[in-house]
Amino acid sequence: MFHKPLTEIFPAPPAGVDPAALDESRIPQHVAVIMDGNGRWAKKRALNRLRGHKAGIEAVRETIRCASDCGVRYLTIYSFSTENWKRPKDEVEGLMELFAKTMLAEVDGLHEEHVRVRTIGDVSVLPDNTRAAFEEAWEKTCGNDGMTLNVAVNYGSRDEILHAVSAIAREAACSGSVPEVSEELFAQNLYTAGQPDPELLIRTSGELRISNFLLWQIAYSELYVTDVLWPDFDRYELLRALLSYQARDRRFGGVKK
């Protein structure tokens, strides 16, 4: 269900993109986004990579607002992977500071729009101020009933899968019995427990890979890849992704009737 009129959500659509074609009954419940291209965006402008990350904040802001207005119930954004620690130290430190400042600056606005903020990934190793900013956002918004924003930070899907396996093994050791490991039990031990799997996975910058993101959860997600670099991703690019999703026939391994 749209939370605002389409003319308000998409006030100035570019030629060839018709917001009226969007079917409110077929909006994906859960959208996941691999936000890629900040570094290339900066390089094209002879700027350092951190400037690209800062430019990407507006794209994050607009995507969150637009997704919420369109009726998306869960939005998962890939902010920092377990592999990203390999980047230059000054870039990593700058990113951690940027996460903290941005979260603190945005949380009041997100709260006003009833967005619930949570993190997925191992936040225990984040710098104290970064971890504290995410914890403050969670505490302030945990009672909200609007869209859930999952910020994947220090997240890697292989780590998540190992975390789930370890949790099940610990429970078995404590109880003295080995449970039947079903898909449902396994999913209950993932970071996204209790949430529907993403119906739509968006990746920007044209890269054709998953990058260790939600490997279990995206088994049947529709993939949408755009050449647009993340700082240039706006509500109309999200609209294009939603329209592409709605044009597909999702069969989940079955045959077309």
C-alpha positions as CSV (number, residue, x, y, z in Angstrom):
1,M,0.0,0.0,0.0
2,F,1.4,3.4,-1.0
3,H,1.8,5.7,2.0
4,K,1.6,8.8,-0.2
5,P,0.0,9.6,-3.6
6,L,2.3,8.5,-6.4
7,T,2.4,12.0,-7.7
8,E,4.0,13.0,-4.4
9,I,6.4,10.1,-4.3
10,F,7.5,10.6,-7.9
11,P,6.7,14.3,-8.7
12,A,9.0,14.6,-11.8
13,P,9.5,11.3,-13.6
14,P,11.9,11.2,-16.5
15,A,10.6,10.3,-20.0
16,G,9.7,6.7,-20.4
17,V,9.2,6.0,-16.7
18,D,5.5,5.9,-15.7
19,P,4.8,5.8,-11.9
20,A,1.2,5.1,-12.6
21,A,2.2,1.7,-13.9
22,L,3.3,0.7,-10.4
23,D,0.9,-1.9,-8.9
24,E,0.6,-1.2,-5.2
25,S,-0.6,-4.8,-4.7
26,R,2.7,-6.2,-6.0
27,I,5.2,-4.1,-4.1
28,P,7.9,-6.5,-2.8
29,Q,7.8,-6.8,1.0
30,H,11.6,-7.0,1.3
31,V,14.1,-5.2,-0.9
32,A,17.9,-5.7,-0.5
33,V,20.5,-3.4,-2.0
34,I,24.2,-3.8,-2.7
35,M,25.2,-0.2,-2.9
36,D,28.2,-0.2,-5.2
37,G,30.1,2.5,-7.1
38,N,31.0,5.2,-4.5
39,G,34.7,4.8,-5.3
40,R,34.3,5.0,-9.0
41,W,31.9,8.0,-8.7
42,A,34.7,9.8,-6.8
43,K,37.4,8.8,-9.2
44,K,35.5,10.1,-12.1
45,R,35.5,13.5,-10.3
46,A,39.1,13.3,-9.2
47,L,38.0,13.1,-5.6
48,N,39.1,10.7,-2.8
49,R,37.0,7.6,-2.1
50,L,35.6,9.0,1.2
51,R,34.1,11.8,-0.8
52,G,32.3,9.2,-2.8
53,H,31.0,7.5,0.3
54,K,29.7,10.9,1.6
55,A,28.0,11.5,-1.7
56,G,26.3,8.1,-1.4
57,I,24.5,9.2,1.8
58,E,21.9,11.2,-0.1
59,A,21.1,8.1,-2.2
60,V,20.7,6.1,1.0
61,R,18.4,8.7,2.4
62,E,16.2,8.9,-0.7
63,T,16.0,5.2,-1.1
64,I,14.9,4.7,2.5
65,R,12.2,7.4,2.2
66,C,11.0,6.2,-1.2
67,A,10.9,2.5,-0.3
68,S,8.9,3.3,2.8
69,D,6.5,5.6,0.9
70,C,6.0,2.8,-1.7
71,G,5.0,0.3,1.0
72,V,8.2,-1.8,1.2
73,R,8.2,-3.5,4.7
74,Y,11.9,-4.4,4.9
75,L,14.9,-2.7,3.3
76,T,18.3,-4.2,3.8
77,I,21.3,-2.1,2.7
78,Y,24.8,-3.5,2.4
79,S,26.9,-0.9,4.1
80,F,30.1,-2.6,5.1
81,S,31.2,-6.2,4.5
82,T,33.5,-8.4,6.5
83,E,35.9,-8.1,3.6
84,N,35.9,-4.3,3.6
85,W,38.3,-4.2,6.5
86,K,41.0,-4.9,3.9
87,R,40.6,-1.4,2.5
88,P,43.1,1.3,3.3
89,K,43.1,2.2,7.0
90,D,42.2,5.9,6.5
91,E,39.2,4.9,4.3
92,V,37.9,2.4,6.9
93,E,38.3,4.9,9.8
94,G,36.6,7.5,7.7
95,L,33.7,5.2,6.9
96,M,33.2,4.3,10.6
97,E,33.1,7.9,11.5
98,L,30.7,8.6,8.7
99,F,28.4,5.8,9.8
100,A,28.3,7.2,13.4
101,K,27.6,10.8,12.3
102,T,25.1,9.9,9.7
103,M,23.1,7.5,12.0
104,L,22.9,10.2,14.7
105,A,21.9,12.8,12.2
106,E,19.2,10.7,10.6
107,V,17.7,8.8,13.4
108,D,15.2,11.5,14.5
109,G,13.8,11.8,10.9
110,L,13.6,8.0,10.6
111,H,11.8,7.8,13.9
112,E,9.3,10.4,12.8
113,E,8.5,8.3,9.7
114,H,8.1,5.2,12.0
115,V,11.1,3.4,10.5
116,R,12.6,0.7,12.7
117,V,16.4,0.6,12.5
118,R,18.4,-2.5,13.2
119,T,21.8,-3.9,12.2
120,I,22.7,-7.3,10.8
121,G,26.3,-8.5,11.1
122,D,28.8,-8.6,14.0
123,V,28.8,-5.0,15.4
124,S,30.9,-6.1,18.5
125,V,34.2,-5.2,16.7
126,L,33.1,-1.8,15.5
127,P,34.6,1.4,17.1
128,D,32.8,2.4,20.2
129,N,31.3,5.5,18.8
130,T,30.0,3.7,15.7
131,R,28.5,0.9,17.7
132,A,27.0,3.3,20.1
133,A,25.3,5.3,17.3
134,F,23.7,2.1,15.9
135,E,22.6,1.0,19.4
136,E,21.0,4.5,20.0
137,A,19.2,4.3,16.7
138,W,17.9,0.8,17.5
139,E,16.8,1.8,21.0
140,K,14.9,4.9,19.7
141,T,13.1,3.2,16.9
142,C,12.6,-0.4,18.1
143,G,9.0,0.2,19.0
144,N,8.1,1.7,15.5
145,D,5.7,-0.2,13.3
146,G,6.7,1.1,9.9
147,M,9.4,-0.2,7.5
148,T,12.3,-2.1,9.0
149,L,15.7,-0.8,7.9
150,N,18.4,-3.5,8.2
151,V,21.9,-1.9,8.0
152,A,24.3,-4.7,7.1
153,V,27.6,-3.6,8.8
154,N,30.5,-5.9,9.3
155,Y,28.3,-8.4,7.5
156,G,29.3,-11.5,5.5
157,S,26.9,-14.2,4.6
158,R,29.3,-17.0,5.1
159,D,29.9,-15.7,8.6
160,E,26.2,-15.5,9.2
161,I,25.7,-19.1,8.0
162,L,28.5,-20.3,10.3
163,H,27.0,-18.2,13.2
164,A,23.6,-20.0,12.6
165,V,25.3,-23.5,12.5
166,S,27.2,-22.7,15.7
167,A,24.0,-21.5,17.5
168,I,22.1,-24.7,16.6
169,A,25.1,-26.8,17.7
170,R,25.3,-25.0,21.0
171,E,21.6,-25.5,21.6
172,A,22.0,-29.2,20.9
173,A,25.0,-29.5,23.3
174,C,23.0,-27.7,26.0
175,S,19.9,-29.8,25.5
176,G,21.7,-33.1,25.0
177,S,19.7,-33.9,21.9
178,V,20.3,-33.3,18.2
179,P,17.4,-31.4,16.6
180,E,16.1,-32.1,13.1
181,V,17.7,-29.2,11.2
182,S,15.0,-27.9,8.9
183,E,15.0,-24.8,6.7
184,E,12.8,-23.2,9.3
185,L,15.2,-23.9,12.2
186,F,18.1,-22.7,10.2
187,A,16.4,-19.5,9.2
188,Q,15.5,-18.8,12.8
189,N,19.2,-18.6,13.6
190,L,20.1,-16.1,10.9
191,Y,20.4,-12.4,11.5
192,T,17.2,-11.9,9.6
193,A,15.1,-14.3,11.7
194,G,11.4,-13.5,11.5
195,Q,11.7,-11.5,8.3
196,P,10.6,-12.6,4.8
197,D,13.4,-13.3,2.3
198,P,14.0,-10.5,-0.1
199,E,11.9,-10.7,-3.2
200,L,14.1,-8.1,-5.0
201,L,17.9,-7.7,-4.9
202,I,19.3,-4.5,-6.5
203,R,22.9,-4.0,-7.3
204,T,24.3,-0.7,-8.6
205,S,27.4,0.0,-10.8
206,G,26.9,-2.9,-13.2
207,E,28.8,-5.5,-11.2
208,L,27.5,-9.0,-11.8
209,R,28.2,-10.7,-8.5
210,I,26.6,-11.3,-5.1
211,S,29.6,-10.3,-2.9
212,N,28.8,-12.6,0.0
213,F,25.5,-10.9,0.7
214,L,22.4,-12.8,2.0
215,L,23.4,-16.0,0.3
216,W,20.7,-18.1,2.0
217,Q,18.0,-15.5,1.9
218,I,18.2,-14.6,-1.8
219,A,17.8,-18.1,-3.1
220,Y,14.7,-17.0,-5.1
221,S,15.2,-13.2,-5.2
222,E,14.7,-11.4,-8.5
223,L,18.0,-9.7,-9.4
224,Y,18.1,-6.2,-10.8
225,V,21.5,-4.8,-11.9
226,T,22.0,-1.2,-13.1
227,D,25.1,0.6,-14.4
228,V,24.2,3.6,-12.3
229,L,26.8,4.3,-9.6
230,W,25.4,4.4,-6.1
231,P,25.6,8.2,-5.5
232,D,23.5,8.7,-8.6
233,F,20.8,6.2,-7.6
234,D,17.6,8.1,-6.9
235,R,13.9,7.4,-6.4
236,Y,13.4,7.1,-10.2
237,E,16.1,4.4,-10.3
238,L,14.3,2.6,-7.5
239,L,11.1,3.0,-9.5
240,R,12.7,1.4,-12.5
241,A,13.8,-1.5,-10.3
242,L,10.3,-2.0,-8.9
243,L,8.7,-1.9,-12.4
244,S,11.2,-4.4,-13.6
245,Y,10.4,-6.7,-10.7
246,Q,6.6,-6.4,-11.3
247,A,7.1,-7.3,-15.0
248,R,8.6,-10.7,-14.1
249,D,6.9,-14.1,-13.8
250,R,8.1,-15.6,-10.5
251,R,7.8,-19.3,-10.7
252,F,10.1,-20.5,-7.9
253,G,11.4,-23.5,-10.0
254,G,7.9,-24.4,-11.3
255,V,6.6,-24.3,-14.9
256,K,4.6,-21.5,-16.4
257,K,0.9,-22.2,-16.5
